[in-house]
């Protein structure tokens, strides 16, 4: 029995060390997370997301109607609560080294420009992905209705 306890302790030692390491640099990760949100403020992220959402869902509406909805949504979203969630999420998700590299990269004007273009890229690629998914779903349904197996590459 003692042999199993020792074996269990040896097997979990690396996990305990990792947990301790994570706890040791948590303050550093929180500070770096806050720097990330200074580079890309939550309020700007929310505004961009709301603009995309309103423009896509209300494209048939007038500009005035879209602006009314846009302002209403922005007034209802709690920026500070989302900022706290975002800081915690960065710190919990990324290591200190990863966050430091992200801060260094996203501080550059080129990285900020590339990041701002991401929605344009998504607009070009997204519809093609949806088209392919739709085609795949039709093939899966058709094969299933005919009692056939779907061929996998």
C-alpha positions as CSV (number, residue, x, y, z in Angstrom):
1,X,0.0,0.0,0.0
2,X,2.8,2.4,0.9
3,X,4.4,1.7,-2.5
4,X,1.2,2.9,-4.2
5,X,1.1,6.1,-2.1
6,X,4.7,6.9,-3.0
7,X,4.0,6.1,-6.6
8,X,1.0,8.4,-6.6
9,X,3.0,11.2,-4.9
10,X,5.7,10.9,-7.6
11,X,3.2,10.9,-10.4
12,X,1.5,14.0,-9.1
13,X,4.6,16.0,-8.1
14,X,5.0,17.6,-11.5
15,X,1.4,18.8,-11.4
16,X,2.0,20.3,-7.9
17,X,5.1,22.1,-9.2
18,X,3.1,23.4,-12.2
19,X,0.3,24.7,-10.0
20,X,2.9,26.4,-7.7
21,X,4.7,28.0,-10.7
22,X,1.3,29.3,-12.0
23,X,0.5,30.7,-8.6
24,X,4.0,32.3,-8.3
25,X,3.6,34.3,-11.5
26,X,-0.1,35.1,-11.2
27,X,0.6,38.8,-10.3
28,X,2.9,39.1,-13.4
29,X,0.2,37.5,-15.6
30,X,-2.4,39.9,-14.3
31,X,-0.2,42.9,-14.9
32,X,0.5,41.7,-18.5
33,X,-3.2,41.0,-19.0
34,X,-4.0,44.6,-18.1
35,X,-1.3,45.8,-20.5
36,X,-3.1,43.7,-23.3
37,X,-6.3,45.5,-22.5
38,X,-4.6,48.9,-22.6
39,X,-3.4,48.0,-26.1
40,X,-6.8,46.7,-27.1
41,X,-9.4,48.2,-24.7
42,X,-12.5,46.3,-24.0
43,X,-14.7,49.3,-24.9
44,X,-13.2,49.3,-28.4
45,X,-13.7,45.6,-28.7
46,X,-17.3,45.9,-27.7
47,X,-17.9,48.8,-30.1
48,X,-16.5,46.9,-33.0
49,X,-18.5,43.7,-32.1
50,X,-21.7,45.7,-31.8
51,X,-21.1,47.5,-35.1
52,X,-20.6,44.2,-36.9
53,X,-23.6,42.7,-35.3
54,X,-25.9,45.6,-36.0
55,X,-24.7,46.1,-39.6
56,X,-25.2,42.4,-40.3
57,X,-28.5,41.8,-38.6
58,X,-30.1,45.1,-39.6
59,X,-28.7,45.6,-43.1
60,X,-32.3,46.2,-44.5
61,X,-33.0,49.0,-41.9
62,X,-32.2,52.6,-42.2
63,X,-28.9,54.1,-40.9
64,X,-30.9,55.9,-38.2
65,X,-32.6,52.7,-37.0
66,X,-29.2,51.0,-36.9
67,X,-27.7,53.9,-34.9
68,X,-30.6,53.8,-32.4
69,X,-30.0,50.0,-31.8
70,X,-26.3,50.5,-31.7
71,X,-26.5,53.1,-29.0
72,X,-29.1,51.1,-27.0
73,X,-26.9,48.0,-27.0
74,X,-23.8,50.0,-26.1
75,X,-25.6,51.6,-23.2
76,X,-26.7,48.2,-21.8
77,X,-23.3,46.5,-21.9
78,X,-21.2,46.8,-18.7
79,X,-17.7,47.5,-20.0
80,X,-16.1,47.3,-16.5
81,X,-17.6,43.9,-15.8
82,X,-16.4,42.6,-19.2
83,X,-13.0,44.1,-18.6
84,X,-12.6,42.2,-15.3
85,X,-13.7,39.0,-17.1
86,X,-11.2,39.6,-19.9
87,X,-8.2,40.4,-17.6
88,X,-9.0,37.2,-15.6
89,X,-9.4,35.2,-18.8
90,X,-6.0,36.3,-20.2
91,X,-4.2,35.6,-16.9
92,X,-5.8,32.2,-16.5
93,X,-5.3,31.2,-20.2
94,X,-1.8,32.4,-21.1
95,X,1.6,32.0,-19.4
96,X,3.6,35.0,-18.4
97,X,6.0,34.4,-21.4
98,X,3.0,34.1,-23.8
99,X,1.5,37.3,-22.5
100,X,4.8,39.2,-22.6
101,X,5.2,38.1,-26.3
102,X,1.6,39.2,-27.0
103,X,2.2,42.6,-25.4
104,X,5.4,43.1,-27.4
105,X,3.7,42.0,-30.7
106,X,0.4,43.8,-30.3
107,X,2.2,47.0,-29.2
108,X,3.5,47.4,-32.8
109,X,1.6,49.5,-35.3
110,X,1.8,46.7,-37.8
111,X,0.2,44.2,-35.4
112,X,-2.6,46.6,-34.6
113,X,-3.2,47.2,-38.3
114,X,-3.3,43.5,-38.9
115,X,-5.6,42.9,-36.0
116,X,-8.0,45.6,-37.3
117,X,-8.1,43.8,-40.6
118,X,-9.2,40.5,-39.1
119,X,-12.9,41.1,-39.6
120,X,-12.3,41.8,-43.3
121,X,-10.4,38.5,-43.6
122,X,-13.2,36.7,-41.7
123,X,-15.8,38.3,-44.1
124,X,-13.8,36.8,-47.1
125,X,-13.2,33.4,-45.6
126,X,-16.3,32.9,-43.5
127,X,-18.9,32.5,-46.3
128,X,-16.7,29.9,-48.0
129,X,-16.5,27.9,-44.8
130,X,-20.3,28.1,-44.3
131,X,-20.7,26.9,-48.0
132,X,-18.4,24.0,-47.4
133,X,-20.2,23.1,-44.2
134,X,-23.5,23.2,-45.9
135,X,-22.3,20.9,-48.7
136,X,-20.8,18.5,-46.2
137,X,-24.0,18.4,-44.2
138,X,-26.0,17.6,-47.3
139,X,-23.6,14.7,-48.1
140,X,-23.8,13.4,-44.6
141,X,-27.6,13.5,-44.5
142,X,-27.9,11.9,-48.0
143,X,-25.6,9.1,-47.0
144,X,-27.4,8.5,-43.8
145,X,-30.8,8.4,-45.5
146,X,-29.5,5.9,-47.9
147,X,-27.9,3.8,-45.2
148,X,-24.4,4.5,-46.5
149,X,-21.2,5.4,-44.6
150,X,-19.7,8.8,-45.2
151,X,-16.3,8.4,-46.8
152,X,-13.5,9.9,-44.8
153,X,-10.3,11.2,-46.4
